[in-house]
Amino acid sequence: MVLEGSNYPKPLQRLQLLFVAQFSGLGGAERTLVPLAQAMVRQGDQPALALLGAPRDRFILDRFPGQVTVLDRSIQDLVRLGNLVARADAVIATSELTPTYLTWVWAQWYRKPMFADVQVVLSAWIKDNCHPVHYHLARWIYPRLQTVRCVSQGVAQDLEANFGVTSKCLRVVYVPFDIPNLLQTARAPLPPAHARIFTRPTVVVAGRLTSQKRFDLAIAAIAALKDQGLRVNLVILGEGHLEADLRAQANGRGLADQVFFLGQVEYPCAYMSRAQAFLLSSDYEGFGRVVIEALAVGCPVVATDCPAGPAEILRGGRWGILVPPGDSQAMAQGLAQVLQNPQLAQTLCRAGPQRALDFDQTRVIPAYAAFLRENLGF
């Protein structure tokens, strides 16, 4: 079920809402939580955030519009988490696995209404990143949750198929975006060294440099285009533990002057707006917020038809080009369609911003607020 709305519901009471999360850095979950919490403040609610572990940067600490409590895994801090749950009217576990397990235990103890967010394809995430015990814990706890909010239909389908969560407990509410702000940041000037990259046709990829994102396939796609006589730059935005391996791959393929690792930049949309295409090469996603960012600024999108998100966002290829995951040749062919067909590229440039508006926060946040009150019993 996808919830949509156009107006904030009239609150029956002002709520003290506790989010429980574990953030490693400046990821999509952090950027999603801030506008949701800001909207709650505007309608009179009081959001608070319990963080299990300190984040690497201060984004969430500086921008969350309420009290932030940073906890460690000590017994004393687990008791403090329980005290925070006890004082809240309702609790939202906005990070998967351990934060959700702990929140559920305390919510049960204090009989507090609770729901959990799931923003990844949980089966794939556990396989790639976690001890196998999490699969069994998740299969035991997630079906016992009152409601699970999923960021895409694909995430919901994974929970139903692999974790036994019944469809009546699953709700899909998409990720909100501040589209006017994205358009404003898209006009930001680039450092001169970065601007020079875009004097040649350029493809942008963005995300953490992890195996999930398959930037190795993006590099292989650029090499395939070079073999076809199409010389294209690749800009990689993001940081991660695979950077050295990816650099070695680019150098080994003779692409040292075509592949650029620019790290984490302040305004990714400024790079997307100057590119001829955006490529999402992932094996899986939960939603794929970078696809919305590219659409919003009129950058044609080539994305893997992976679980979950891109096919929903692009409506099966209506708003961009979908290619099979794990196939660098298919990625190269999709990019070539955009780079060598100006009419197609122009069509996608015009259509993208229209589709991105479906995810603007003025539409999604009211749906989230309605969902919250409906499912927490207020």
N, C-alpha and C positions, 0 to 999 in steps of 0.2 A: 504494500500500500504506500503510495507516494502522497504526502500531505502538501497541499498548497494553500496559500492564503494571501490576503491583501491588506488586512488591518490587524493591529494587535488586539487580542481579546481583552475585554474589560476584566481586570483581576478581581476575584472575589475576596482576596486577602493578599497582603504583602508577604512574600515568602523569603525566608532565609535559606538560600540554596548553597550546598557545598559540592564543588567539583573536586574529584580526586584524580590525580594524573601523575604520570612519570614522563618527563620530556627530556630528551637527550640534547636537543639543540633547537635551532630555528627551523622547525619543520612545519608541515601543513596543519597538523593538529593544533599547534600553538596559535597559528594565525587564524584558525577557524574559531577557537575558543574566545578570543578577545572580542570580536564584534557581537557574539552571542551574549557574553556577559555585559557588554556595554548596553545592549538593548534591554536586558533585564533591569539594569539600573534606571534606564529611562522610564520604565513602566512601574518603578517603585520597589522592585525586589532588591534583595541584598545578597549578591553572590560572594562567595569566599572560595579560596582554592587551597587544597592541601597537596603539596608536591612531594612525592617520594623520591628524594634525592635532589640535589641542586642542579639546575640546568647549566649548560656550558656557556650560554650568553644570557644577557639580562632582558631580552625582549619581553618575555612573559612577566617577569618581575616588575618591569617598568610600566607595562601597558594594561595589565589586568586591573579592572576598576573595582577592586575590593581587597580585603585582607588576604595575604598570601602567607601560608605557613609551610616552611621547608622542613621535612622530616627525614630521618635516616631509618635504617632497618633495626634500630635498637628496640628492646622491649619497652623502654620508657616512651619512645616516639610512637610505637604502635598503640600504646595506651592513649597518648595525646590524640592520635587519629580517632580513636573511639570517642574521646571527649568532644571532638569537633562534630562527629556524626550525631552525637546525642543532642547537641545544641541546634542542629539544622532541622528545618521543616522537611526537607527532601534532599536526596543525595544522588549525584550523577557521577558514575565512574567513567571518565572520558578517555582513559587509557586501558588497553586490553590486558588480559592475563593477571599478573600479580596485583596491580591496583584494583582490578575488579574483584578478585577473590577476597582481598582484605576488606574492601568496602561492603561486599555482600555479607560477610561474617558480622561486621558491626551493625549493619542495617537490620539484620535479623535479630541481633541481640537487643537493639533499642526499638525494634518494630517501626523503623522509618521507611517510608516509600523510597524506592530506588529504581533507577534504570541504568543501563550501561550503553555506552557508545562503542561501536566497532567500526573502525576506519580502514581495516586491512582485510584481505582474504586470509582468514585466520588459519586455515589448514596449511596454506603455502608459507605464511609467516612463521608458524611453529616449525615447520620442516626446515626452513632456511636459517633460523636464528635462535632456536630454543632447545632446551633439553626435552627429550620425548615425554617426560613426565607431564609436561604442560598439556599435551594432547589429551591425556586421561583426566587431568584436573578440569580442563575446559569442557570436556564432554560431561562431566559431573555437575559443574556449577552453572554453565550458561543455560541449560534447559530449566534451571530452577529460578532464573531471573524473571521478574514480573514482566518486563518489557526490554527489548534490545533495539536501540535505534541504529540503523545501518546507513552508511553514506551512499550506498548504491544497491540496486537490485541484485547485482552479482555477489556482493557481500552477504546479503540476506540468503541467497540460494546456497552459498557455501555453509552457512550456519545451520540451515535446515538439513542439508544433505550429509554433512560430515560431523555435526555435533548434536543432532537430535533436537534442535530448537524448533518448536512448532510454529507454523506460519502465523497463528493468531498472536504470538508474542513478538513478532518482528514488524518493525515499521521503518520505512525508508524516508528519510528527510535529507535532502542534498546539502552540500556544503555552500555557505553563503560567501559572496564576493562583493567587494566595494568596486563596482565597475568604473564609476567616474574617477576614483583614485587610481585605478590601473591605467586608465587613459592618460591621466596627468603624469604618472611616473614614466609612461612610455615616451614622453617628450624630453625626459632628462638627458642632458649631454653626456656623452661617453668620454672617458679619458682618451687623450689623443692616440695612445698606443693601441687602445681597443678599437677606436673608430677606424683606424687604418685597416683592420681585419676585414671590414665590410666593403672595402673597395672591390673585392671579388665576391661572386655569389656565395652566400653563407647559409649554413644550416645550424640551428641551435638545438642543443639538448640540455636538460636541467634536472638536477636531483642529487641525492647522495650517491657518492661513488661506491656503490655496493653491487653485489652480484645480481640482485633483483632488477636493477635498472638496465643491465646488459649494454653498457656503453662500449663494451668490446665489439658488439655487433654493429653499433653506430659507426665505429671506426672502420670496421670491415666494409660497411656499405659505402663509405667515402672512398675507400680503396677500389671498390668495384666500379664506382662512377669514374674514377681516374683511369681505370683500364678501358673504359668506354670512350675516353677522350673528353670527359666532363670534369673539369678541375674545379672543385668546390671546397671552401673552408668549412671546418667544423669547430664550433665554439661550445665548450663544455663548461656549464655553470654548476658549481657545487664542490663539495669537499668529501673526502672519504678515504678509507684505508686501501682502496685499489688504485689510487692515483699513480703510484710508481709503476705498477704493472701496466696500466693503460698507456702511460707515457712510453714505456718500453715497446708496447705493441705498435703505437703510432710511428715511433722511430724505426722499428723493424720493417714496417711496410713502406718506408720512404715518405712518410707524411709529416715529418717534423715541421715543415713550413705550411701545413694545411690544418693541423689540429692544434687548438689553443685551449689550454687549461686556465681558466680565469678565476677559479675559486668561487667563494660565496660573494655575490655582488649585492649592492643595496637595492637596485632596481632591475630585476630580471626582465621586466617588460620593455625596458629601453633597448635591450638587445634583441628581443623577439620582434619588436616593431621594425627593426632595421634588417631583419633576416628574410631570405627568400622562402624559408620553410622552417617549421619546427618539427622535430622527430621525437616521438616517444617510443623507445625501443624495449620497454620493460617486459619481463616474463609474466608479471602480474602487478596489479595495482589494487587499491581499495576504491579509489575514485579517479585520481589523475588530475589534480587541481591545475597542474601546469598546462594541461590541454585547454582549460577555460581561459587561462591567462593569455595563451597564444591566440585563441579565437577572438578574445576581446580587443586585441590590438591589431587584428586583421592579418595575422601571420598564418599562411596555409599550414594545415596540420597533416602529417603522416604519422599514424599510430598503429601499434600492434593491437590486434583484436584479442586482447588478453583478458583474463579474469582480474579485475572487474572494473568497469567505469568507462573506458574509451568508447566502446560500442554504444553505450547508453548516451554518452555525451554527443557523439557524432551521429547518432540515430542510424546505425548500421552503414554509415558511409555517406549520408546525405550532406554532412557539414565538413567532411574531411575524408582522407583516404585511409582505409584500414588494410593492414597486411598481416599475414600469419606471424605469430610470435616465434622467436628463435631462428628467423630466416633473414640473414643479412642481404641476400640477393633480392628478396622481395622488398626489403626496405629500400634498396638502391633503385629498384624499378618504380616504387611509389614516389621517391624523391625526384626521379627523372621525369615522371609525368608532370610534376609541378614546375620543375626547373626548365623544361623544354616546351611547355604549353602555356604561353602567356594568357590565353583566354581562360583556361582552367584556373590558373593562379589568381587571376583577377576575380573570377566568380567566387572562389573560396575567400579571398580577401574581403569581399563585400558581404558575404553571408555570415562569416564568423562572428562579427560583433552582434548581429541579430540573435544568434543562438546564445551567446554569452549572457545576454540580458535575462534569459530564463533563470539564471543562477544569481542574479543580483540580490543583495541582502535585503532590499526593500520587499522582495517577494519571499525569500527563503526564511528570514528571521521570524516574520509573523507565523509562518507555518511551524517553525520550531517551538515558538512560544505556545501556540495552540496545542501542539503535541505534548509539551511538557505538562501543562495543566490538565489535559485530558488523561494522561497516563499516570500522573502522580496523585490524582484524585482531588485536585483543587479547582 
